[in-house]
């Protein structure tokens, strides 16, 4: 039996995202979601507490306004208090224009706001637009999560959905990327964090919407626990959607409107849809060592 955690990113980004994620949670095709606490759409956030779902914090330093004011984190936001986008953040990090203490202070502020909203600690942490994978920031984010006391995070070791269908050049580049990712997450991060064995990855973002191929990939891969990440929304109208606006609506159709078929197909292929709690059950020894 393979354990599949289906995570919907970006709760709190806008009402269309929140509605879509709650719909998927209610039908049972999303078992985990992470919250952007700096966004304005948190009116439905407490509804998450009514369901058996893992609620994580989606640390965000690349979109919207910061929780702290500009005077508190001057290198992280523009004059209007908005985060720099991911490209500008990378450029500023490379040019040493970001003070990492500003990042730490903002992460702590977002964590405190999460606890204020939900009354509980996050079940896990990860980051919006994978900002924690910026080379210079990787150790910093992982250290921050450890210091705050969040035991679980996302693993970026890859379970491939369409590796053979990609170009030779892309596969060659991917082999190089995989060496670095596997080393960091399997031999360093796993010493300190509880994580799934891998995350489902496809070069074509729409590959996960082919249910037959998705089931074949997940059931045949070597990993026991896999996180499948989605970004459902009921419309494509939010300014923060960027290049995946259309994909978000299609994912809502796939995970909600075709949800019963998905659950049936997963079950027939030996795929059990779980929350992050399954990782704790499989790694009790690490939990005891964590503190």
C-alpha positions as CSV (number, residue, x, y, z in Angstrom):
1,X,0.0,0.0,0.0
2,X,1.3,3.4,-1.0
3,X,0.5,6.4,1.2
4,X,-0.4,9.5,-0.9
5,X,-0.7,12.9,0.8
6,X,-2.7,15.3,-1.5
7,X,-1.8,18.9,-0.6
8,X,-3.5,22.0,-1.9
9,X,-1.2,25.0,-1.7
10,X,-2.1,28.7,-1.2
11,X,-5.1,28.7,1.1
12,X,-5.8,32.3,1.9
13,X,-4.6,33.7,-1.5
14,X,-8.2,34.6,-2.5
15,X,-11.8,33.4,-2.0
16,X,-11.8,31.4,-5.2
17,X,-8.9,29.3,-3.9
18,X,-10.3,28.9,-0.5
19,X,-13.7,27.7,-1.8
20,X,-12.0,25.2,-4.2
21,X,-9.7,23.8,-1.5
22,X,-12.6,23.4,1.0
23,X,-14.7,21.7,-1.7
24,X,-11.9,19.2,-2.3
25,X,-11.4,18.6,1.5
26,X,-15.1,17.9,2.0
27,X,-15.1,15.3,-0.8
28,X,-11.9,13.7,0.5
29,X,-9.5,14.4,-2.3
30,X,-7.4,17.0,-0.5
31,X,-6.0,15.9,2.9
32,X,-3.5,18.7,3.5
33,X,-3.5,22.5,2.8
34,X,-1.1,25.3,3.7
35,X,-2.0,28.8,4.5
36,X,-0.7,32.2,3.3
37,X,-1.3,34.2,6.4
38,X,-0.1,37.5,4.9
39,X,-3.0,37.5,2.4
40,X,-6.4,39.2,2.9
41,X,-8.6,36.1,2.4
42,X,-8.6,34.3,5.7
43,X,-12.3,34.5,6.5
44,X,-12.8,30.8,5.8
45,X,-9.6,29.7,7.4
46,X,-11.1,28.5,10.7
47,X,-13.4,26.2,8.7
48,X,-10.4,24.0,8.1
49,X,-10.5,23.0,11.8
50,X,-13.8,21.2,11.2
51,X,-12.2,18.6,9.0
52,X,-9.6,15.8,9.2
53,X,-6.9,17.7,7.3
54,X,-3.3,18.7,7.9
55,X,-3.0,22.5,8.1
56,X,0.5,23.8,7.4
57,X,2.0,27.3,7.0
58,X,2.9,28.4,3.5
59,X,5.7,30.8,4.4
60,X,5.6,33.6,1.9
61,X,8.2,36.2,1.1
62,X,7.5,36.7,-2.6
63,X,3.8,37.9,-3.0
64,X,1.5,40.4,-1.4
65,X,2.2,42.6,1.6
66,X,4.3,41.5,4.5
67,X,3.0,40.9,8.0
68,X,5.6,43.2,9.5
69,X,6.0,46.8,8.4
70,X,8.8,48.0,6.1
71,X,10.7,49.6,8.9
72,X,11.0,46.2,10.5
73,X,12.1,44.3,7.4
74,X,13.5,47.1,5.1
75,X,15.5,44.8,2.7
76,X,12.6,42.4,2.1
77,X,9.8,44.7,0.7
78,X,9.4,47.7,-1.6
79,X,8.4,51.2,-0.5
80,X,4.7,50.1,-0.5
81,X,5.4,47.2,1.8
82,X,5.0,44.6,-0.9
83,X,7.3,41.6,-1.2
84,X,9.6,41.6,-4.3
85,X,8.6,38.9,-6.8
86,X,10.6,35.6,-6.9
87,X,12.9,36.8,-9.7
88,X,13.7,40.1,-8.0
89,X,14.2,38.2,-4.7
90,X,16.7,35.9,-6.3
91,X,18.5,38.9,-7.9
92,X,18.7,40.7,-4.6
93,X,19.9,37.6,-2.7
94,X,22.6,37.1,-5.3
95,X,23.7,40.8,-5.0
96,X,23.6,40.5,-1.2
97,X,20.8,43.1,-0.8
98,X,18.7,40.9,1.5
99,X,19.3,40.8,5.2
100,X,18.5,37.3,6.4
101,X,17.5,38.6,9.8
102,X,14.6,40.4,7.9
103,X,13.5,37.0,6.6
104,X,13.7,35.4,10.0
105,X,11.7,38.2,11.6
106,X,8.9,37.9,8.9
107,X,8.7,34.1,9.2
108,X,8.3,34.4,12.9
109,X,5.6,37.0,12.5
110,X,3.8,34.8,10.0
111,X,4.1,31.9,12.4
112,X,2.6,33.9,15.2
113,X,-0.3,35.0,13.0
114,X,-1.0,31.4,12.1
115,X,-1.2,30.4,15.8
116,X,-3.4,33.5,16.4
117,X,-5.8,32.5,13.7
118,X,-6.0,28.7,14.3
119,X,-5.0,28.3,18.0
120,X,-2.7,25.5,17.0
121,X,0.8,25.1,15.6
122,X,1.2,24.4,11.9
123,X,1.4,20.7,11.1
124,X,4.2,21.4,8.7
125,X,5.9,24.3,6.8
126,X,6.8,24.9,3.2
127,X,7.2,28.1,1.1
128,X,5.4,29.9,-1.6
129,X,7.0,29.6,-5.0
130,X,9.6,27.4,-3.4
131,X,11.6,30.4,-2.2
132,X,13.3,28.0,0.4
133,X,15.1,26.4,-2.5
134,X,17.1,29.5,-3.4
135,X,20.6,28.1,-2.8
136,X,21.7,30.8,-0.4
137,X,18.5,30.5,1.7
138,X,18.0,26.7,1.9
139,X,19.9,26.3,5.2
140,X,18.3,29.4,6.7
141,X,14.7,28.3,6.1
142,X,15.3,24.8,7.5
143,X,17.0,26.3,10.6
144,X,14.1,28.7,11.1
145,X,11.6,25.8,11.0
146,X,13.7,23.8,13.4
147,X,14.0,26.7,15.9
148,X,10.3,27.4,15.9
149,X,9.6,23.7,16.5
150,X,7.8,22.6,13.3
151,X,8.8,19.0,12.9
152,X,7.5,18.3,9.3
153,X,8.2,19.8,5.9
154,X,8.0,19.1,2.2
155,X,10.5,16.7,0.5
156,X,11.6,17.7,-3.0
157,X,13.0,14.3,-3.9
158,X,11.1,13.5,-7.1
159,X,8.7,10.8,-8.1
160,X,8.5,11.4,-11.9
161,X,5.3,11.4,-13.9
162,X,6.7,12.0,-17.3
163,X,10.5,11.6,-17.2
164,X,10.7,9.5,-20.4
165,X,8.5,11.9,-22.4
166,X,10.9,14.8,-21.8
167,X,13.7,15.8,-24.2
168,X,17.2,14.3,-23.8
169,X,18.6,17.7,-22.9
170,X,16.0,18.2,-20.2
171,X,16.5,14.7,-18.8
172,X,20.3,15.3,-18.7
173,X,19.8,18.5,-16.8
174,X,17.3,16.8,-14.5
175,X,19.9,14.2,-13.6
176,X,22.2,16.9,-12.3
177,X,19.4,18.6,-10.4
178,X,18.3,15.3,-8.9
179,X,21.8,14.6,-7.5
180,X,21.7,17.8,-5.5
181,X,18.1,17.5,-4.4
182,X,18.5,13.9,-3.3
183,X,21.7,14.6,-1.4
184,X,20.2,17.6,0.5
185,X,16.8,16.1,1.3
186,X,17.8,12.5,1.9
187,X,21.1,13.0,3.8
188,X,20.8,16.4,5.4
189,X,17.1,17.5,5.8
190,X,15.9,14.1,6.8
191,X,18.2,14.2,9.8
192,X,16.1,16.9,11.3
193,X,12.6,16.8,9.7
194,X,9.9,14.3,9.1
195,X,9.0,14.2,5.4
196,X,7.3,12.1,2.8
197,X,9.7,10.0,0.8
198,X,9.1,12.1,-2.3
199,X,7.0,14.6,-4.1
200,X,5.2,13.9,-7.4
201,X,6.9,15.8,-10.2
202,X,6.1,16.2,-13.9
203,X,7.7,18.4,-16.5
204,X,4.3,19.0,-18.0
205,X,2.1,20.6,-15.3
206,X,-1.0,19.0,-16.8
207,X,0.4,15.4,-16.6
208,X,-1.1,14.9,-13.1
209,X,-4.6,15.4,-14.7
210,X,-4.3,12.1,-16.6
211,X,-5.7,9.8,-13.9
212,X,-4.6,6.5,-15.5
213,X,-1.0,7.6,-15.9
214,X,-1.0,9.3,-12.5
215,X,-2.1,6.0,-10.8
216,X,0.4,4.0,-12.8
217,X,3.2,6.3,-11.8
218,X,2.3,6.5,-8.1
219,X,1.7,2.8,-7.7
220,X,4.8,1.7,-9.6
221,X,7.4,4.0,-8.1
222,X,9.8,2.9,-5.4
223,X,8.6,5.3,-2.7
224,X,6.2,4.4,0.1
225,X,4.9,7.9,1.0
226,X,4.4,10.5,-1.7
227,X,3.1,14.1,-1.6
228,X,0.9,15.1,-4.6
229,X,0.6,18.9,-4.7
230,X,-2.2,20.8,-6.4
231,X,-3.4,24.4,-6.7
232,X,-7.2,24.3,-7.2
233,X,-9.3,27.4,-7.8
234,X,-12.9,28.0,-8.9
235,X,-11.8,30.7,-11.4
236,X,-8.7,32.1,-13.0
237,X,-9.2,35.7,-11.9
238,X,-6.8,36.2,-9.0
239,X,-3.8,38.5,-9.8
240,X,-1.5,36.2,-7.9
241,X,-2.2,33.2,-10.1
242,X,0.5,34.0,-12.7
243,X,1.3,31.5,-15.4
244,X,-0.8,28.6,-13.9
245,X,-4.2,30.4,-13.9
246,X,-5.8,28.0,-16.3
247,X,-4.2,25.0,-14.6
248,X,-5.7,25.9,-11.3
249,X,-9.3,25.7,-12.7
250,X,-8.5,22.4,-14.4
251,X,-7.1,21.0,-11.1
252,X,-10.3,22.0,-9.4
253,X,-12.3,20.0,-12.0
254,X,-10.0,17.1,-11.5
255,X,-9.8,16.9,-7.7
256,X,-13.3,18.0,-7.0
257,X,-15.7,17.4,-9.9
258,X,-14.1,14.1,-10.7
259,X,-13.2,13.4,-7.0
260,X,-15.2,10.2,-6.6
261,X,-13.6,8.7,-9.7
262,X,-10.2,9.7,-8.4
263,X,-10.7,8.1,-5.0
264,X,-12.0,4.9,-6.6
265,X,-9.1,4.7,-9.0
266,X,-6.6,5.4,-6.2
267,X,-8.1,2.6,-4.1
268,X,-8.0,0.1,-6.9
269,X,-4.4,0.8,-7.5
270,X,-3.3,0.4,-3.8
271,X,-3.0,4.1,-3.1
272,X,-4.3,5.3,0.3
273,X,-5.0,9.0,0.6
274,X,-3.6,10.2,3.9
275,X,-2.9,13.3,5.9
276,X,0.6,14.2,7.2
277,X,-0.3,12.2,10.3
278,X,0.8,9.0,8.4
279,X,4.4,10.3,8.5
280,X,4.3,10.5,12.3
281,X,3.0,7.0,12.5
282,X,5.8,5.7,10.3
283,X,8.5,7.8,12.1
284,X,7.8,7.7,15.8
285,X,11.5,7.3,16.6
286,X,12.4,10.6,14.8
287,X,9.6,12.4,16.7
288,X,11.1,11.3,20.0
289,X,14.6,12.5,18.9
290,X,13.4,15.8,17.5
291,X,13.5,17.8,20.7
